[in-house]
Every structure is written in C-alpha cells, then in structure tokens.
Amino acid sequence: MKRITFFVVGLLVALFPFMALAKYKNYYSYFKDNDITINPPEEGFHEVDSIGFICLFVNPQFMFKEENMEKLYKVSIHPAIFESESSDALLLYPCLELLDYSDLPQNELKVVAEDENFDTSDRIRKIFGKDMSQYCNADTAYVYSFDLREPFRGKFTHCIGIVLRKYAHDGMAMKVLTTDEGKPNAEKYMRTLLNSIKYGNEVTEKGLFLEKNAIEIQEDIKKNPPRIDPNYIRLQNKNWIEILELQRQGKSI
C-alpha cells in the first residue's frame, strides 16, 4: 500500500506543473500565491510566444545506463522564455518545481560530458550565506555552465544553469542561453534573470508538507518519471528553425 501511495504522489507531482497552470490564470499568479515574486524584465527583452512548455534537450544522444535517469536529466522544461532584443540571449524561467533539485547540476553536467562518473566538483558554484539578496533570497544557489551538444533553436549553444533552494518553498531550476555573440555578456544576462525573481519568507502548510515528504517523493519520481519523447523535442527544435527562416523571408507563419 505504501508503494502504491508513493507512486500516486509521484505521478501527481510529475503532472503538477500542468495541473497548476490549469488552475491559475497564468504562470506568474501561481508563483505569487506561493510566496515567490517574478517580474520579468520590461526593457531589453521580450517574451517568446509559445504553446505550452518549451523543452530544452541537454544532450539528445547520451543514454544513462539506468533508463529512468536520462528521463530526469536530459530534458529541461520551461513555461516562460524571454529573448534579448539583440537576439543573442534567452532567459528560461523555472518550471513549477516542488522538490529539492540540488542534484540536477551534477547530473546535467554528466549528461553533457557523456560520462556518468564525470567529476563535477570544480564545475558547480554553491552559494549560501546570510545575505542572499543577489540570489533571489534563496537559502542556497547552484550555478554551473556548459555547452549544449545541439544548439537550441538553431543558434543558442552556451548555457548557464541556476538551481535555487529555499526551505518550505518550490525549488527552481532555470537557465540562460546565449549565442557566440552573446556569450561575453552571459553574466550580465544571468543577473537580469536573478534580479527578476524573489523568494518571500513565509512558511506555508504546503511547504512544510513538501519538506516532510521530499525524500520519499523524489525517490518515487526517479522510479516513475514523466514520459517525454526525445523525437518530439528534436521535431520541436527543427520546426523552430523553419519558423525563423520564414520570418527572415518576411513570410507569415
């Protein structure tokens, strides 16, 4: 019975991002009601129109020996994306994460390196301390960088990953993507993303429940992860490149 219960809980957690957006009027109102403020940049960026969730494939070719692992760490899901007016950077806002995803950076880096034993100890910055105002008022922040094996939307290759953790709050995993031209300004773009998000200090009943059950729920999600078809992601990226070409030619979509 306990195994079945955790399976159901894990399934609900995996589907929660989609259920939550159905309940709330928009992406931002969900966070506001959960003690997180998101104010995307009003200057220098515009929101990229999309249907549903944007999926970033970190490395479509690599396969973990453990089948379920690759489903968790090969695909990064983002409901909101903002592009710089110079078209050299994307800010990928976090999905509605519910758990502590502090192991995400090392596993994504292993996927990119195509080595499950890859040493990530010197590739991840762990930031914590009394003053975390520069990191969204989180308790802990993890920052790491890598190059995608396949450019996202045809030209965005360089990636900065950011994972935030605060007690009794949703964990957040987000990214900054840049082109070759935008890479020198990557830190500035990362600061723009971080400055647009802030955790509050309220401890809610939901947050306490998640903290109490985080380990059990996370283990069950690893055993029963959401199913995401790699071929769909590749097709999505291919279609985007075709759309960009139509736009360059001045044709309607």
C-alpha positions in Angstrom: 0.0 0.0 0.0 2.8 2.4 0.9 4.5 1.7 -2.5 1.2 2.5 -4.3 0.7 5.6 -2.3 4.1 7.0 -3.2 3.6 6.1 -6.9 0.4 8.1 -6.9 2.1 11.0 -5.1 5.0 10.9 -7.5 2.7 10.9 -10.5 0.7 13.9 -9.2 4.0 15.8 -8.5 5.2 15.0 -12.1 2.0 16.3 -13.5 1.7 19.2 -11.1 3.1 21.9 -13.5 0.3 21.2 -16.0 -2.4 21.0 -13.3 -1.3 24.2 -11.6 -1.4 26.3 -14.8 -4.9 25.0 -15.5 -6.0 26.3 -12.0 -4.2 29.6 -12.1 -4.9 32.4 -14.7 -1.3 32.5 -15.7 2.2 31.3 -14.9 3.1 34.3 -12.7 0.0 34.2 -10.5 0.9 30.6 -9.4 4.2 31.8 -8.0 2.7 34.9 -6.4 0.3 32.7 -4.5 3.2 30.5 -3.3 5.3 33.4 -1.8 7.5 33.9 -4.9 7.6 37.1 -7.0 8.5 37.0 -10.6 8.8 40.3 -12.5 10.3 39.7 -16.0 12.5 42.4 -17.5 10.5 45.2 -19.1 13.4 46.6 -21.1 15.8 44.9 -23.4 13.8 41.6 -23.6 10.5 40.4 -25.0 8.6 37.2 -24.2 8.8 34.5 -26.7 5.3 33.3 -27.7 4.9 29.6 -27.3 2.3 26.9 -26.9 2.6 25.0 -23.7 6.0 24.2 -22.3 9.4 24.7 -24.0 11.6 21.7 -23.7 15.4 22.0 -23.8 17.3 18.8 -24.7 20.6 19.0 -22.9 22.1 16.1 -24.9 19.8 14.1 -27.1 22.4 11.4 -27.8 23.5 10.3 -24.4 21.8 7.4 -22.5 22.3 6.7 -18.8 22.7 3.1 -18.1 19.8 3.4 -15.7 16.9 4.1 -18.0 14.9 6.4 -15.7 17.9 8.7 -15.0 18.0 10.0 -18.6 14.4 11.0 -18.5 15.0 13.2 -15.5 18.2 14.9 -16.5 18.2 15.1 -20.3 15.2 17.3 -20.7 14.8 20.8 -19.1 11.2 22.2 -19.1 10.4 25.9 -19.1 7.0 27.5 -19.3 8.2 31.1 -19.9 11.1 32.3 -22.1 12.3 35.9 -22.7 14.7 36.8 -25.6 17.0 39.8 -25.7 16.2 42.5 -28.2 19.7 41.8 -29.8 18.6 38.1 -30.2 21.7 36.8 -28.5 20.3 35.5 -25.3 17.3 33.6 -23.8 16.2 33.7 -20.2 14.5 30.4 -19.4 12.2 30.8 -16.4 11.7 27.9 -14.0 9.0 25.3 -14.2 6.8 24.7 -11.1 9.3 22.6 -9.3 8.2 21.1 -6.0 11.3 19.4 -4.6 15.0 19.9 -3.9 16.7 19.6 -7.2 20.2 20.3 -6.0 21.5 17.2 -7.7 20.4 18.5 -11.1 23.6 20.4 -11.9 25.9 17.5 -11.5 23.7 15.1 -13.4 23.2 17.6 -16.3 27.0 18.0 -16.5 27.4 14.3 -16.6 24.9 14.1 -19.5 26.8 16.8 -21.4 30.1 15.1 -20.7 28.6 11.7 -21.7 30.2 10.2 -18.6 28.2 9.0 -15.5 31.5 9.2 -13.5 32.4 12.7 -14.6 33.9 14.7 -11.7 31.8 17.9 -11.3 33.3 19.1 -8.1 35.0 22.1 -9.6 32.3 22.8 -12.2 29.5 23.9 -9.8 29.4 27.1 -7.6 27.5 26.6 -4.4 26.4 29.9 -2.9 25.0 30.4 0.5 25.3 32.8 3.4 23.5 35.5 5.5 23.0 37.8 2.5 21.4 36.1 -0.4 19.7 39.1 -1.9 21.8 38.7 -5.1 20.4 35.2 -5.5 16.6 35.8 -5.2 16.6 35.5 -1.3 17.2 31.7 -1.7 18.9 29.7 1.1 21.2 28.1 -1.5 22.1 28.7 -5.1 23.9 26.4 -7.5 25.5 27.9 -10.7 27.1 26.0 -13.4 27.8 26.3 -17.2 28.2 24.1 -20.2 27.7 24.0 -24.0 24.7 22.2 -25.5 25.5 19.3 -27.8 22.9 20.6 -30.2 22.2 24.3 -30.5 18.8 25.2 -29.1 16.6 26.8 -31.8 19.5 26.6 -34.2 21.9 29.1 -32.6 21.8 29.1 -28.8 24.8 26.9 -27.7 26.1 28.3 -24.4 24.2 27.7 -21.2 24.4 28.9 -17.6 22.3 26.7 -15.3 20.9 28.0 -12.0 19.2 26.0 -9.3 17.7 27.7 -6.3 16.6 26.2 -3.0 14.7 27.7 -0.1 13.2 25.9 2.9 9.4 25.2 2.5 9.3 26.8 -0.9 9.3 25.5 -4.5 12.7 24.7 -5.8 13.6 26.5 -9.1 15.8 25.4 -12.0 16.3 27.9 -14.7 18.8 28.7 -17.5 20.5 31.5 -19.5 21.3 30.6 -23.1 23.5 32.6 -25.3 24.8 32.6 -28.9 28.5 33.0 -29.6 27.9 36.8 -29.9 26.0 36.9 -26.6 28.4 34.7 -24.5 30.6 37.7 -23.4 27.5 39.2 -21.7 26.3 35.9 -20.2 26.9 37.1 -16.6 25.0 40.3 -17.2 22.1 38.3 -18.6 22.2 35.9 -15.6 22.0 38.9 -13.3 18.9 40.1 -15.2 17.2 36.8 -14.6 18.1 36.6 -10.9 17.0 40.2 -10.3 13.6 39.4 -11.7 12.8 36.7 -9.1 12.5 36.9 -5.3 11.5 34.3 -2.6 9.5 35.5 0.3 10.0 34.3 3.9 6.5 32.8 4.6 6.4 29.2 5.6 3.2 27.7 4.4 1.4 24.5 5.2 2.0 23.2 1.7 5.7 24.0 2.0 6.0 22.1 5.3 4.3 19.1 3.8 6.7 19.1 0.9 9.7 19.4 3.2 8.5 16.4 5.3 7.9 14.2 2.3 10.6 15.5 -0.1 12.9 12.5 0.0 10.2 9.9 -0.4 8.5 11.8 -3.3 11.8 12.5 -5.1 12.8 8.8 -4.9 9.4 7.8 -6.3 9.7 10.3 -9.2 13.1 8.8 -10.1 11.4 5.4 -10.3 8.3 6.7 -12.2 9.4 9.8 -14.1 7.2 11.7 -16.6 7.5 10.3 -20.1 9.0 12.7 -22.6 9.6 11.6 -26.2 13.1 12.7 -27.5 11.8 12.6 -31.0 9.2 15.2 -30.2 11.9 17.5 -28.7 14.0 17.2 -31.8 11.0 17.9 -34.0 10.1 21.0 -32.0 13.6 22.4 -32.4 13.6 21.6 -36.1 10.2 23.4 -36.5 11.5 26.4 -34.8 14.4 26.7 -37.2 12.0 26.5 -40.1 9.8 29.2 -38.5 12.8 31.5 -38.0 13.7 31.1 -41.7 10.1 32.0 -42.7 10.4 35.1 -40.5 13.6 36.1 -42.1 12.0 35.8 -45.5 9.1 38.0 -44.3 6.5 35.2 -44.8 3.6 34.6 -42.5 3.6 31.6 -40.1 
